[in-house]
Amino acid sequence: GCVLCTKLARPYWGTFRDIYVRSDRPVVQDRLAAILGEIALAGHFEDLQRLLADRSRGPSRVLLVAATRRAGNRTRPGLGDDTITRFSDDPDLAVCVHQVLRRNRRSTDALS
């Protein structure tokens, strides 16, 4: 497991975010995006939106899609879904966005 992908790492959100934004190494971006995605809370929603919109981060942003949806929906029901839907035409994010939204629909249908 990833010790940095636990709630113990949450106080360092800002540090991880800043390193992620400054890094130009794809392997570092991927690892930090994975950590940010795992430790994100509703209070990180605005940061997550900005990170998803930053195309210079490339495909590492895929690792933030589910966290953005989760944080947004915890902020206000439907906000996360609406937010990630805006990225459904982004070449790096489109497949993941559709998978996350489809997975949500299936779990909602199973509860009905």
C-alpha positions as a Markdown table, in Angstrom:
| # | Residue | x | y | z |
|---|---|---|---|---|
| 1 | Gly | 0.0 | 0.0 | 0.0 |
| 2 | Cys | 0.9 | 3.6 | -0.3 |
| 3 | Val | 1.4 | 5.2 | 3.2 |
| 4 | Leu | 1.1 | 8.6 | 1.6 |
| 5 | Cys | -2.4 | 7.6 | 0.3 |
| 6 | Thr | -3.9 | 7.6 | 3.8 |
| 7 | Lys | -5.6 | 10.1 | 5.9 |
| 8 | Leu | -2.3 | 10.7 | 7.7 |
| 9 | Ala | -1.1 | 12.5 | 4.6 |
| 10 | Arg | -4.1 | 15.0 | 4.5 |
| 11 | Pro | -2.3 | 17.8 | 6.4 |
| 12 | Tyr | 0.2 | 17.9 | 3.6 |
| 13 | Trp | -2.4 | 18.4 | 0.8 |
| 14 | Gly | -1.0 | 21.8 | -0.1 |
| 15 | Thr | 2.6 | 20.6 | -0.2 |
| 16 | Phe | 1.7 | 17.7 | -2.5 |
| 17 | Arg | -0.4 | 19.9 | -4.7 |
| 18 | Asp | 2.4 | 22.5 | -5.0 |
| 19 | Ile | 5.0 | 19.8 | -5.9 |
| 20 | Tyr | 2.5 | 18.3 | -8.4 |
| 21 | Val | 2.0 | 21.7 | -10.1 |
| 22 | Arg | 5.7 | 22.5 | -10.3 |
| 23 | Ser | 6.9 | 19.1 | -11.4 |
| 24 | Asp | 7.6 | 18.5 | -15.1 |
| 25 | Arg | 8.4 | 14.8 | -14.7 |
| 26 | Pro | 5.5 | 12.5 | -15.7 |
| 27 | Val | 6.3 | 9.8 | -13.1 |
| 28 | Val | 6.3 | 12.4 | -10.3 |
| 29 | Gln | 3.1 | 13.9 | -11.6 |
| 30 | Asp | 1.4 | 10.5 | -11.7 |
| 31 | Arg | 2.5 | 9.5 | -8.2 |
| 32 | Leu | 1.4 | 12.9 | -6.7 |
| 33 | Ala | -1.9 | 12.8 | -8.6 |
| 34 | Ala | -2.6 | 9.4 | -7.1 |
| 35 | Ile | -1.8 | 10.6 | -3.6 |
| 36 | Leu | -4.0 | 13.8 | -4.1 |
| 37 | Gly | -6.8 | 11.7 | -5.5 |
| 38 | Glu | -6.8 | 9.4 | -2.5 |
| 39 | Ile | -6.5 | 12.0 | 0.3 |
| 40 | Ala | -8.9 | 14.6 | -1.2 |
| 41 | Leu | -11.8 | 15.9 | 0.9 |
| 42 | Ala | -14.7 | 18.1 | 0.0 |
| 43 | Gly | -12.7 | 21.1 | 1.0 |
| 44 | His | -10.2 | 20.4 | -1.8 |
| 45 | Phe | -12.9 | 20.6 | -4.5 |
| 46 | Glu | -11.7 | 24.0 | -5.8 |
| 47 | Asp | -8.1 | 22.8 | -6.0 |
| 48 | Leu | -9.2 | 19.7 | -7.8 |
| 49 | Gln | -11.2 | 21.7 | -10.4 |
| 50 | Arg | -8.2 | 23.8 | -11.1 |
| 51 | Leu | -5.9 | 20.8 | -11.4 |
| 52 | Leu | -8.3 | 19.0 | -13.8 |
| 53 | Ala | -8.5 | 22.2 | -16.0 |
| 54 | Asp | -4.6 | 22.5 | -16.2 |
| 55 | Arg | -3.9 | 20.7 | -19.4 |
| 56 | Ser | -0.1 | 21.1 | -18.8 |
| 57 | Arg | -0.5 | 18.3 | -16.2 |
| 58 | Gly | -1.3 | 16.0 | -19.0 |
| 59 | Pro | -2.7 | 12.5 | -18.5 |
| 60 | Ser | -1.8 | 12.4 | -14.8 |
| 61 | Arg | -5.1 | 14.3 | -14.3 |
| 62 | Val | -7.0 | 11.1 | -14.9 |
| 63 | Leu | -6.1 | 10.1 | -11.4 |
| 64 | Leu | -8.0 | 13.2 | -10.1 |
| 65 | Val | -11.3 | 12.6 | -11.9 |
| 66 | Ala | -13.0 | 10.3 | -9.3 |
| 67 | Ala | -11.8 | 12.5 | -6.4 |
| 68 | Thr | -13.2 | 15.6 | -8.1 |
| 69 | Arg | -16.6 | 13.9 | -8.6 |
| 70 | Arg | -16.6 | 12.7 | -5.0 |
| 71 | Ala | -15.5 | 16.0 | -3.4 |
| 72 | Gly | -17.9 | 18.0 | -5.6 |
| 73 | Asn | -20.9 | 15.7 | -4.8 |
| 74 | Arg | -20.1 | 16.0 | -1.1 |
| 75 | Thr | -20.1 | 19.8 | -1.4 |
| 76 | Arg | -23.4 | 19.8 | -3.2 |
| 77 | Pro | -25.3 | 16.8 | -4.7 |
| 78 | Gly | -24.7 | 16.7 | -8.4 |
| 79 | Leu | -21.9 | 19.2 | -8.4 |
| 80 | Gly | -19.1 | 16.7 | -8.9 |
| 81 | Asp | -21.0 | 15.0 | -11.7 |
| 82 | Asp | -21.6 | 18.3 | -13.4 |
| 83 | Thr | -17.9 | 19.3 | -13.0 |
| 84 | Ile | -16.4 | 16.2 | -14.5 |
| 85 | Thr | -18.9 | 16.2 | -17.3 |
| 86 | Arg | -17.3 | 19.5 | -18.5 |
| 87 | Phe | -14.1 | 17.5 | -19.2 |
| 88 | Ser | -15.8 | 14.8 | -21.3 |
| 89 | Asp | -14.2 | 16.2 | -24.4 |
| 90 | Asp | -10.7 | 16.5 | -23.0 |
| 91 | Pro | -8.6 | 14.0 | -24.9 |
| 92 | Asp | -6.7 | 13.0 | -21.7 |
| 93 | Leu | -9.8 | 12.7 | -19.5 |
| 94 | Ala | -12.7 | 11.7 | -21.7 |
| 95 | Val | -12.5 | 7.9 | -21.3 |
| 96 | Cys | -12.1 | 8.2 | -17.5 |
| 97 | Val | -14.9 | 10.7 | -17.1 |
| 98 | His | -17.3 | 8.5 | -19.0 |
| 99 | Gln | -16.3 | 5.4 | -17.0 |
| 100 | Val | -16.8 | 7.3 | -13.7 |
| 101 | Leu | -20.2 | 8.6 | -14.7 |
| 102 | Arg | -21.3 | 5.2 | -16.0 |
| 103 | Arg | -20.1 | 3.5 | -12.8 |
| 104 | Asn | -22.2 | 6.0 | -10.8 |
| 105 | Arg | -25.3 | 5.4 | -12.9 |
| 106 | Arg | -25.0 | 1.6 | -12.5 |
| 107 | Ser | -24.6 | 1.8 | -8.7 |
| 108 | Thr | -27.6 | 4.3 | -8.5 |
| 109 | Asp | -29.7 | 1.9 | -10.7 |
| 110 | Ala | -28.8 | -1.0 | -8.4 |
| 111 | Leu | -30.1 | 0.9 | -5.4 |
| 112 | Ser | -33.4 | 1.7 | -7.1 |
